[in-house]
Structures are given as C-alpha cells and as structure tokens.
Amino acid sequence: MRRLSPFALVLIGLAIAQPVRAQVNSNFSNFSSPTTTEFQAAVGRPVTSGVLDFYDTELFVSGARNVLGTWGTNPTDPGSVNRPTNIGSSTTMFATQLGEEVDIFGMGSDIVLGIFQPFSLFSMDVGHLYSPAYAPFTLAPITLTVFGFGPSTGNVVISQVFTIPVPTAIGGVQRPLLQTLTFDSRFSAMNNVWFFQSSGSGTANQFTNVRATLTPEPSTYVFTLTGLVALAVVARRKRLSSQA
C-alpha cells in the first residue's frame, strides 16, 4: 500500500480540521437583575454577551441616553408587564424610545478605528415590552427594521422588516411573548448589524437569544496549519527511521 507524502497529509488535515465556528446564543444572563436596571452602552462601554458587543446610539433619537437595560418588577404596578427579565431561561435586554438604534458588533471590533470582527447573525427573540399601565395611548404592533452590512454584501446595506405584536392580556396582565426573528442568508459575515423601532405605539422593545457565529480569526488557521506541519514532520522522521 502506497504511503501518503507529508505534504499530502498536511492538505488532508487542513481539509478535515478547519476551525469549527460554533453558534453562540447571547442571552445576557450576566446582566440578570430582579429590578429595572440600566447599563451604559456607549462607544467603549458595550453590553457584552457571548461573542457579541451591543451598543445603544443616538443616531435617530437625539435624546437617547446610550443605555440598555433589564426590566424588573415594580411592587406598586402589579398590572404592568413587570417581568420580562427572565422569560424561559433567558435574560431580556430592552431598548427604549421609538427610533432608538441598537448596534451589534463582533466582540473585539474597534468601531472608532473601523476594525471589525465579522460575524453571521441567524436569529433573535424579540417582544413588545409595554402594557397600558405605561402607555397613555392605544398599543399597536411594533415594526422592527434590521439593517446590516459587511464583506458578504460588498458593504452594501441590507435590511429585513419584522412585526412584533402587542402581548395578549392574560388575567388582566400583559406579559411579553417572545417572537423569533430569523434572518436570511444575507446576514452572514456581517461587520455591523443594527435595528430600531421604525413604527408602533410602544416605546420599548425587548430582545434576547441573539444567535450568531463569530468568524474565526486568521491566527486560528495559523495554529492549525502549524500543528499539522509538525505532525507531518514527525511522520516523516518515523518513516525514515524505519527505512534505516
């Protein structure tokens, strides 16, 4: 039986040993709080969960406070939405104000210097946060517009639009129902994804379970190649010693 050359071994190893890009579920569990809590999410101070960074910006709303937060209980308002901070096993983040933008970047990106860590976005769970206790108007579904750009789009901005329904009142209490937003294949190798509430009556939306894959860094491939070359060298030495 003919033996494979060390070079062939390296090629085969590279083909079967490419770094695995595991899908990460960012559920903000490290920000869990029993009460309403705000976290600064300005440039340089992102809300980080998993391998993604989340920022709140003032691009569309000049009065935005650059914060994201978790929504907790309020003993004086038992009929409100109250507790979307822990639906199922996931903590929920909320963004307030109509038109307020939330930006998503791969962790390690430098948005000031324009250095990006590409990622692929698959889905995100979103809910309508407000109840009549907080809204002095008739609630209506939220229109959430999601944008993205990156190497896979030639840096052309792409978008998808979703509708988030008003939660149904059960026993006189409205609690958010998470809806999974599934993104199409264009949202792969993104440099930046951002979303904002483009229409609707409520002035807050919750989001959690942001499922994404971070593109492996080039160093990962270098380490893989180095290891395979070392294995090939060892195999060659063993073969030469057996022929001596």
C-alpha positions in Angstrom: 0.0 0.0 0.0 1.4 3.4 -1.1 2.0 5.8 1.8 0.9 9.4 1.6 3.6 12.1 1.5 3.9 14.5 4.4 2.6 17.3 2.1 -0.5 15.2 1.3 -1.1 14.6 5.0 -1.0 18.3 5.6 -3.5 19.0 2.8 -5.9 16.3 4.1 -5.5 17.6 7.7 -6.4 21.1 6.6 -9.4 19.9 4.8 -10.8 18.0 7.8 -9.5 20.1 10.6 -10.8 23.6 9.8 -11.7 25.6 13.0 -15.3 24.9 14.0 -17.5 28.0 14.1 -19.9 27.2 16.9 -23.1 29.1 17.1 -23.3 31.3 20.2 -26.6 32.2 22.0 -26.2 35.6 23.6 -28.9 35.7 26.3 -27.5 38.4 28.6 -27.6 36.1 31.6 -24.7 38.0 33.1 -26.9 41.1 33.3 -29.8 39.5 35.1 -31.5 41.7 37.7 -34.7 41.4 39.7 -35.4 45.1 39.3 -35.2 47.5 36.3 -31.5 48.2 35.8 -29.7 50.2 33.1 -26.3 49.6 31.7 -24.2 52.1 29.8 -23.8 51.0 26.2 -22.0 53.9 24.6 -18.8 53.7 22.5 -16.2 51.9 24.5 -18.7 50.6 27.0 -20.7 48.0 25.2 -23.1 45.5 26.7 -21.2 42.3 26.0 -22.7 38.8 26.0 -21.2 35.7 24.3 -19.0 36.9 21.4 -21.0 40.0 20.5 -21.0 43.6 21.6 -24.2 45.7 21.9 -24.3 49.5 21.7 -27.2 51.9 22.1 -26.8 55.0 19.9 -28.4 58.4 19.3 -28.4 58.2 15.5 -32.2 58.5 15.2 -33.2 59.9 18.6 -31.2 62.9 19.9 -32.4 62.3 23.4 -31.4 58.7 23.7 -29.4 58.0 26.9 -27.0 55.4 25.4 -28.2 52.7 27.8 -29.6 49.2 27.5 -31.2 47.6 30.5 -33.2 44.7 32.0 -36.8 45.2 33.0 -37.7 44.1 36.5 -40.6 44.1 39.0 -42.4 47.1 40.4 -44.4 46.3 43.5 -46.6 49.4 43.0 -47.5 48.4 39.5 -48.7 44.8 39.6 -50.7 45.0 36.4 -47.8 46.1 34.2 -45.7 43.9 32.0 -43.4 43.7 35.1 -41.1 40.8 34.5 -39.8 40.1 31.0 -36.3 39.9 32.5 -36.5 36.1 32.7 -38.7 34.5 30.1 -37.8 30.8 30.0 -34.1 30.6 30.6 -33.1 33.9 29.1 -32.5 37.3 30.5 -34.0 40.1 28.4 -32.5 43.4 27.4 -34.7 46.4 26.5 -34.2 49.4 24.3 -36.4 52.4 24.9 -37.8 55.2 22.6 -39.3 55.0 19.2 -36.4 55.1 16.6 -33.7 54.3 19.1 -31.0 52.2 17.5 -29.2 49.2 18.9 -25.9 48.2 17.2 -24.3 44.7 17.2 -20.6 44.1 16.5 -18.4 41.1 16.8 -16.5 41.3 20.1 -13.1 42.8 19.6 -14.2 45.2 16.9 -13.0 48.8 17.2 -15.8 51.0 15.8 -13.7 54.1 16.2 -10.8 52.8 14.1 -13.1 50.9 11.8 -11.6 47.5 12.7 -14.3 44.8 12.5 -14.6 41.2 13.6 -17.1 39.7 11.2 -20.0 37.5 12.4 -23.0 35.8 11.0 -26.4 36.5 12.5 -29.1 33.8 12.5 -31.9 34.8 14.7 -33.0 36.9 17.7 -36.0 36.7 20.1 -37.9 40.0 20.4 -41.0 41.1 22.3 -43.3 44.1 22.6 -42.5 45.4 26.1 -45.1 47.9 27.1 -48.5 47.5 28.7 -51.3 50.0 29.1 -50.0 50.8 32.6 -47.1 52.6 31.0 -48.6 53.7 27.7 -51.1 56.6 27.7 -52.3 55.5 24.3 -53.7 52.6 22.4 -51.0 50.0 21.9 -50.1 48.9 18.4 -47.7 46.3 16.9 -44.1 47.4 16.6 -42.3 47.5 13.3 -38.7 46.5 13.8 -36.3 47.2 11.0 -33.0 45.4 11.0 -30.0 46.5 8.9 -26.6 45.1 8.2 -23.5 45.5 6.1 -20.3 43.5 5.8 -17.9 41.8 3.4 -20.5 39.4 2.2 -22.7 42.2 0.9 -19.9 44.2 -0.6 -20.6 46.7 2.2 -24.0 47.4 0.6 -26.6 47.9 3.4 -29.3 45.2 3.5 -32.4 45.1 5.6 -35.3 43.0 6.9 -38.5 44.2 8.4 -40.4 42.4 11.2 -43.7 43.0 13.1 -43.8 42.4 16.8 -47.4 42.0 18.1 -48.8 43.6 21.3 -48.8 41.0 24.1 -52.2 39.5 24.9 -53.6 40.3 28.4 -54.0 37.1 30.5 -55.8 37.5 33.7 -55.6 41.3 33.3 -51.8 41.2 33.0 -49.9 41.6 29.8 -46.6 39.8 29.6 -44.3 39.9 26.6 -44.4 37.0 24.2 -41.0 36.4 22.6 -41.1 36.1 18.8 -38.1 34.6 17.0 -36.9 36.7 14.2 -35.0 34.6 11.6 -32.5 36.4 9.4 -31.9 35.4 5.8 -28.6 34.2 4.4 -27.5 37.8 3.5 -26.8 38.3 7.2 -23.5 36.3 7.0 -20.1 37.8 7.5 -21.5 41.0 8.9 -19.3 43.8 10.1 -22.3 45.5 11.8 -26.0 44.8 12.3 -28.3 47.4 13.8 -32.1 47.5 14.5 -34.6 50.1 15.6 -38.3 50.5 16.1 -39.4 52.3 12.9 -43.1 52.5 13.8 -45.6 51.4 16.5 -47.1 52.7 19.7 -44.9 51.2 22.3 -41.7 53.0 23.2 -39.7 49.9 24.3 -38.8 46.5 22.9 -37.1 43.6 24.5 -34.6 41.3 22.8 -32.7 38.2 23.9 -31.3 34.9 22.5 -29.2 36.6 19.8 -27.8 33.6 17.9 -24.6 34.2 15.9 -21.3 32.8 14.8 -18.1 34.7 15.1 -15.8 34.3 12.1 -12.6 32.5 13.2 -9.6 34.8 13.4 -6.7 34.2 10.9 -4.5 33.1 13.9 -6.7 30.1 14.4 -5.9 28.8 10.9 -2.2 29.6 11.5 -2.2 27.4 14.7 -4.0 24.6 12.8 -1.5 24.7 10.0 1.5 24.8 12.3 0.2 21.8 14.2 -0.4 19.8 11.0 3.1 20.6 9.7 4.6 19.4 12.9 2.6 16.1 12.7 3.8 15.7 9.1 7.5 16.2 10.2 7.1 13.6 12.9 5.5 11.1 10.5 8.4 11.7 8.0 11.0 11.1 10.7 9.4 7.9 11.7 9.2 6.7 8.1 12.9 7.5 7.6 13.9 5.8 10.8 12.0 2.7 9.8 13.9 2.5 6.5 17.3 2.9 8.1 
